[in-house]
Structure formats: structure tokens, C-alpha cells
Amino acid sequence: MKKISLLLVLILAFSCKEKPKVESTEEQETPEVSTEKESEWTILFDGTSWDGWHVYSGREIEKAWSLQDGAMLLNKISEARKDGERFNMITDKEYTNFVLSIEWMVNSGANSGIMWGVVEDEKYNEPYLTGPEIQVLDNVSHPDAKNGTSHQAGALYDMVSPAQDVVKPVGEWNHYLITINHDTNEGNVVLNGTKITEFPVNGEAWDAMVAESKFADWEAFGKYKTGKIVLQDHGEPIVIGYRNIKIKEL
């Protein structure tokens, strides 16, 4: 009888122990952002509306972009491509010095980019004529990845290569922290928690980089310290996603 009672006590004690916690499979916010005071950040895209955004040169958002599961998805539609239109998404506001926190995802063969210092003017029919770009790319399947590391994800496009490749596979969400600070002449990219790219953003060092790039003869490229932020439509029929976009002005 004593043995049976002891056995029951042991069973009850074991059953009352705290069950192991199952880790969430949801994407967790990176430490670089979560350790900052939330009040310092402004939400640029909350996943529920297009507030604060429009398509460059006034084209209709819904022709190419959709809202799904808290993300903005660039879904190419054949009717929107008949006249060669591109639907580059651009902020309503302008920014000078900032840290941009943004998640991005590409499908196989996708090409996009995040630009800053973009001036929206009739004389510039594309945002890349004024705005430098941090590359967003499928490094495995897109042909541009074969044109050198300065064309791969995380690069300051055609100017500065990422120090290492820490991109997640296609279909998975990546996280960028992009810093642009004209006062300290510093720019950098942190990808998935690793700083991979550093560069100047103005002055002689900047001019020297541009002079060695494909943008050397572009009159307005990188000339504006203050401008809008753009999510690029590269004109290819591949799904691209952006979500959890916030900015901290410096």
C-alpha cells in the first residue's frame, strides 16, 4: 500500500511540472531595433493601408501592389506591363538623416532595391536617376548577381560590395537596418543582424565612388541630401514583399 501511495505522489508531482515552452515560429524583431526606445521610431508602413506612400509619378498603386498578411506585395499584372510602366513605391515625406528598419522577401529571380534621396520631378522619369540604391536581389537565380558582388543583395549598388553574404533563401524574410547620416558622412547596412556594407554619403569620397560606377555621367545621381525613400519595381514578373517598415530620423 505504501508503495502504491508513493507511486501516486510521484505521478502527481511529475504531471504538475511546468510544460516545456514552444518557441514561436514568428519572425522576431532584431535586437538593433528592439533595444531602442520605440518612441524614437515612426511607422512608415503598418501592413493595413497605403498611408504615407504612393507610386512614383502618380500611377495607381493597385495596378501592381497588394496588401497581404501585413506586407505590401509587388505582384506583376500583365495589363499593367503593356506600356512598360513601372510602379516604384515612394514615401510621401522626405528625409535627410535616418535609420530605416525594413523587412524584405524575394521569390526566385526577383530584383528590387531601396533608394533614398529621391527627387520626384517630371524631368526624372525614374527614381534611380537621383536615388542611390541598396540592392534587394535573389543572389542565386537573378542574372545581375553574376555581374559582381556590388550588384548583390546588401550592396550599395554598383559601388560598394557587402562584406559577406548572410541573405536568407528565397521566400524567407530578411531584415535591413539602413543608416544614412550626412552630418557624420556615414552610411551602412546591417543585414539580419550583421553589418555588411559601409560607405560615405557625401563629399570627395562619395564623388570618387560615383566616378568609378555606371552613374559617373548621371547629372543628378546622389546629388540630393534630402529626398524620398523608394521601393523599386524593376519591371520583372516576380513577387517581392516588404513589411514592418519604420524610420528613426537622426
N, C-alpha and C positions, 0 to 999 in steps of 0.2 A: 504493500500500500504506500509506504514511504517513497519507494522508487517511482511509482506512478505519479504521485504528487510532485515530486521533484522534476519529473519529465514535463508535466503540465506547466510548471513555473518557467522552465527553460524555453518552452514553446511560446508562451505568452510574452516573455521578455524579448525574444528574437523578433516576434511579429510587431512589437511596439517601436522597434528601432526605426529611425528616420530612413525613408527610402532614398536611394541614390538620385541626385538631381540629373536630369537630362539636359545637356547643353542645347541652347536654342540654335536652330539652323539659320536664323535670320542674320543678314549682314549686320555686323556691329560697327558703330561709328568709330573711326580711327582715333587713337589717343591724341593725335595732334589737334583735333577739333574738340574732343570731349573734355580735355583738361582746360580749355579756355572758358572764360565767362560767356555764357550763352547770350547775355545782353549785348556783347560786342559784335554779334553776328546779325546780319539781315537776311531773311529768307528771300531768295530770288525765284525759287520755284517750289511750291508746296505739294505738287502732284495732283492738284484738283482743278486748276484753271490756268489760263494763259496770262493771267495778270502780270504785268511788268515786262511782257515780251510781245514781239510782233515779227513778221517776216520782212527781211531786208527789201527795201524798195516797194513796200506796201502790198505784196502779194498775199493771197488768202492762206492762213495757217492750215485750215482743214483740208486743203488740197493734198497735202503731203504729210502732215504731222497729226498724231492722235494721242490721247491720254489713255494710259492703261496701267493699272496696278501701281499708281503713284509715280509713273515715269512718263516722259514725253518720248514718243517713238517716231522716228523718221521712216514712214512707210511709203515707198515709192509707188505712185499710181500712174499707169500708162498714159492716161488722158492728160496728166499734168506734165508729161515729158514731150508732148508732140511739138512744142515750140522751144524746147531746150531750156525751159525755166529751171532755176534752182531756188530752193526755198530755205535760205540761210536764216536761222533763228537769231534774233538780235534783241538785246535789252533795250528798254525804253530810256533808261538812265545812262549817264556817262560816269566813268570812274577814272581816277588817276593812279593813286597808290592803294593797293589792296592785297588781300589774301582770298583766293577763290577756292572753296571746297565743293567738289563735284564728283559724282559717280557716273561712270560710263560703261557701256556694254556694246560690243560689236558682234555681228554674225559673220560667218565665213566670207572673206573677200571684201569686207567693209573698209571704208576710208572716210574719215571726218577730221575735225580739228576744233580747237578752242582758240579764238583770236581775241586780242584786246587792242585798245587804241584805234578802234574802227570809227571812221567818219562816214556817216550816212549822207551822201550827197549825189545829186543826179550825174555829176561828172565821173563818179566812181560806180560802175555798174556791178562790181563785185566787191565784197568786203576785204578780200585778200589784197586788194590794191593799196590799202592803208594799214591793215592789221597784221602784225606778226602772229604766228600760229604755233601752238603746242600740238603736236601730232596725235591723232587718235586713229589707230590702224589695227587691222589683223596682220600681225607681223609674219604669219605663216603663209597665208594664201594670197594676199594682195601684192601685185607686181611691184608697187612702189617700195616695198620693203627690200627689194633686191637692188635698189639704187643707192645703197649705203645706209649706215646707221643713223645718219642725220635726217632720214626720211621715215624712221621707225617710231613706234609709239613712245611718247615721252620726250621726243626731240624738240628743240626749238627748230622748226622745220627748215632744212637746208642750211642750217648754220651751226648748231651745237648738238652733238650726239648724246644720248643717255649713257651714263657710266656703266650701266648693266641692264639686262632685260629681266624685269620682275613682273611682266604682264601675265595676267591670268588667261586661261584658254577662252576661246570664243564662246559666247553665250553666258559667261560669268561676269559679275560686276567688278570693275576696277575703281579705285579711288585716287583722285588727284587733289593735291594741295598746290596751287599755283600762286606764287608770290611775285608781285610786280611793285617795285618801290623806286621811283625816280629820285627821291630825295637822297637815298643811300646808294643809288645806281646798282641795285641788286635785283636779280630775277632768279627764281629757282623752281624746280618741280619735284614734289615728293609723290612717288607712286606706290600705293599700297604700303605706306609706312617707311619707304626707303627713298632718301634724296638721290635722284639720278641725274639731274641736269642743273647746272648753274651758269649764269651769263650776265653781262652788263645790260642795261636797258637804255642807255643814252651816252652821249659824248663820243670821244675819239675811239674808244674800244668798241662801242656799238657800230659806229660808222665803218670801222675796219672789217667787222664780221659781215656786214651787209655788202661791202665792196667785193668780198670773196664769194658771194652767193648769187643765185639766179635773180635776186632782186636788185642787183647793183645799179641798173639803169631805170628803176621804177621811181619816178619822181616823188611820190607821196608815201612810199612804203616806210612804216615805222617812224614817221615824222611827227606824229601827234602823241603827246604825253597823256592827254585826256581824250577819252573816246569810249565807245560802247563795246560790250562783250558779245561775241558771236559764236554760235554753234553751227559748224559748217555742214552744208549739204553739198557733197562732192559730185552729185549728179549720177550716182550709180544705184541700181535697183537692189539695194541691200538694207536690211533693217538695222538701225542704230538707235540706242537708247541713252537717255540722260535722266538723272534723278537726284534728289537730295542736294539741291544747289543752294549754297549760301555764300555770303561775302562779308568780309571784315575790312572796312576802309581804314587805312593807316594814316 
